[in-house]
Structure formats: structure tokens, C-alpha cells
Amino acid sequence: MTPELGTLTLIGMGTLAAGSWLAVLWRRTGLCGLALLTVVTSICLGYFFWHVEKPLPLSLDRILWGILVVALVADFLHRRPNLSSLTRADFFLGIFVIYLLISAVSVFFLTEVTSGLSRWLFFYAFPATLYVAARRFGDGPFAQRATLVVFTALAIYLSLTGLAEVFGWNALVFPRYIADTSITDEFFGRARGPLLNPVGNGFLILIGWTAWTILTVQAAPARQVVFLLGHGLFVAAVASTLTRSVWLSAAACIVVVGAWMLPSRFRAPWIATALLMLLAAGLMAGVYFRELKRDRHLSAEEAARSVQLRPLLAAAAWRMIRERPTFGFGLAQYDHAKLAYLEDPTSPLPLRQARPYTQHNVFLSLLVETGIVGLGLLGCFIAASVEVFRRTWGNPSRPMSLLALVATVAYAVNGLFHDVSIILDMNAVLFMMIGLAVRESSGEISQTAHSA
């Protein structure tokens, strides 16, 4: 028996053993439990935790993803979808994902480069699967409670792990690869978490913090004092990311959560006061934040230089957009296509300095790679989602809409400074949260496999 065949046999046996337990989970919790297990495994025990490349590229989250797809197919066969219940968000996301597949396939046939197909598979098809699963289970009280508890627990774990990273308590960091610089030393010294990225880590903590806030409001008055103490942990965890965009997105999310939960007569004063305080804090601390030493392997001067590079990246992106505005250069082709534009000797800007860096704006990145069509479809999907949030604004019985709104705000704010679409699981969690909100607001009758 070859080593590859032996590995595949062991994986198959392990999958069969785990499948029996997953069958029990599915019977008791339906798609809700399976989808939540898949996304949490992808975050905490994903590719960096364990994977094999031969004979097939597999990891725990990919195996669970395959099982989730099978469960979705079985669920569709058991409960035929009602096409009249499809929303504009469903339509635009479907068209967006299909368009990205066409973009990736066209690049493959022209250049035989597979990076576009890989990007589509793991950063768009996987999130779309979670969106579909959320649309199938998301409006029942069990699904709501399970989502709140799971993402709260996830945020607590990420917060404690992040603080251990910052203080150098590596013995308390799990999984161990988080403290292993041999994988990557980028962002080392910040709370980068199992995604190895402080932006993704902060994004997840903000969603869990919001879930904790909802649970605080729902708790009995005697328990609310205990819940309030937990907010200090999340404040410290967000601060420990040492990432300006995360701090900015946290401030924006605090404004949103306050405006959602406060009575209507207090919303306008709350927003005005919060914005003024944020402006004052930003003006006073701007210089300090710009020169802040954040990474253990990155000096303060190098940190300041990363801010100065953003205009160069934007200028290069604008040149590329003018060249192919409609359909772009193809999904995942920015890093290859940018080289010709950064070597332009006629440019008055030192564009060559941006050569080692990827695009630092998710919207510019998507516009360069997929053109106006791709960015427009994403914009239509987000606009349809915002319409869902508007209909459910301030409704305490719609907690998933608040989670999805916070996820959208945090994604958009961080996306102004980073290409968040290539950070592991950010698209997955965003799409899942929006799927839960759409299901919750549609008024469909929840019907899990267990109840069936």
C-alpha cells in the first residue's frame, strides 16, 4: 500500500467514525448544528491545524463542508424549496457567485492558472454554502439561541487567546500553530488568533461581543450585572489586535448596537454624542496610532510606512481599472496583473515600492479583478441585505439581523483598509450572518430535520 493510499484509507475510516456522531448531531439539531460546527471548525481547526495534500487536499473543515453539502441536498429533497420565498439578497448573491466562477474559469482557460478557481472555491463557494444552510434553518428560537451562544463562546475563546498572544503566554495559546512563526511571522505580537490575522480575529470578536450584548439584554436582571462584567474582556481583546481598522470598526459597531437597542427618542442624541467623541479621540490619538509599533518583527517606522503605501496601491489600482473597467483582470489575478503597472517609468509616483504588497482595499481589489460587474453585484447584495436590516430595525425578536448588521459594518470598515475577502472565513461568517437575517425577516416557518 502506498503512503497516499494509506493516508486516504485512514481519512476515510475517520470520516465514517465521525459521520456516525454527525448523524446524531443532525438528527437532534438539524442543519443548524452542522452548519455552526462547520464554521467554528473552519475558524479554529482549519487548514493550519491539520491538512494533507495527497492524494487529495483535505482538512477537517473541508470534510465537514462536504458533509454539509450532502445534508443540504438531502434536506432539499425532503423539503422542496418554495421559490416564491426567494429574496433579492438570494438572487444577487447567486448571480454574484456564478459570475465569479465564470471569471475564474475564463482565466483558467486563457492562462491555465488555477488560483482563481481555488479562490472561488474556498472564499466564495464555501461561504455561499453556509448562506444557503442559514436560509434553511435560521428563524427558529433554537437556531437563534444556538447562534448567539456559539459565537459568544467563540469570541471568549478568541479574546483569551489573543490576550495570551500579546502578553507572550504561549503555553496558553491553542492551537499551537498560532504561536509558531515558522508558518508566518506576519502580525506576530498582536492578537491574530487561529486565522493568523488580527483583522479577521477582531471581526469575529465584534460579532461575538454583539451576541454577548444581546444575551445581556435577554438575561434576568439579577444576571445582567454578571454579563456586564464580560464586556471588559472584549474591550481588552479588541485593543489587543493593535489594528487601527479593527478599532475603527469596533467604534462604528458600538454606535450601531446602541442605536439599535436604545428607544427611538434616544437614538439621535446617542449617535451625535458617539460620533463627536470618536472624532475627538481620533484627532488626539492620530499621531500616536500612526507611529505605533505593533508587530514584534516590525519597527514603528515600518508600521508608519505601511500607511504611506496605501495611496500608491490605490493609484496602481486606478490605472488597472481604467484598462479593464467592465470585467476586470479575473478573479485572484491582482498580484500577477499589477506588476506591469507598478513598473511604469513615466509615473510620478514611486509605484515600485508597492510591489510586495497586495491591495489594501477590498472594493478596489474586487473592482480590479472582476470589474464594475463584480463590484456592482456585491453592492446589490449588500443593498438587499441593508433593506432587511431596515425592516427589522430595533426589533428585539430579530437578533440575527443585528448580528448581520454588525458583521456588514465591521466587514465594510475593515475593507476600506484591507482586502478582507482573502482573509480566511471572513466571507464565510459574513454570508452566514446575512443568511440568518434574511431567513429571520422572511417570516418563513422553520422546520428542521429533527422536527420533521
Secondary structure, 3 states (H helix, E strand, C coil): CCHHHHHHHHHHHHHHHHHHHHHHHHHHHHHHHHHHHHHHHHHHCCCCCCEECCCCCEEHHHHHHHHHHHHHHHHHHHCCCCHHHCCHHHHHHHHHHHHHHHHHHHHHHHHCCCHHHHHHHHHHHHHHHHHHHHHHHCCCHHHHHHHHHHHHHHHHHHHHHHHHHHHCCHHHCCCHHHHCCCCCCCCCCCCCCCCCCHHHHHHHHHHHHHHHHHHHHHCCHHHHHHHHHCHHHHHHHHHHCCCHHHHHHHHHHHHHHHHHHCCHHHHHHHHHHHHHHHHHHHHHHHHHHHCCCCCCCCCHHHHHHHHHHHHHHHHHHHHHHHHCCCCCCCCCCHHHHHHHHHCCCCCCCCHHHHCCCCCCCHHHHHHHHHHHHHHHHHHHHHHHHHHHHHHCCCCCCCHHHHHHHHHHHHHHHHHCCCCHHHCCCHHHHHHHHHHHHHHHHHCCCCCCCCCC
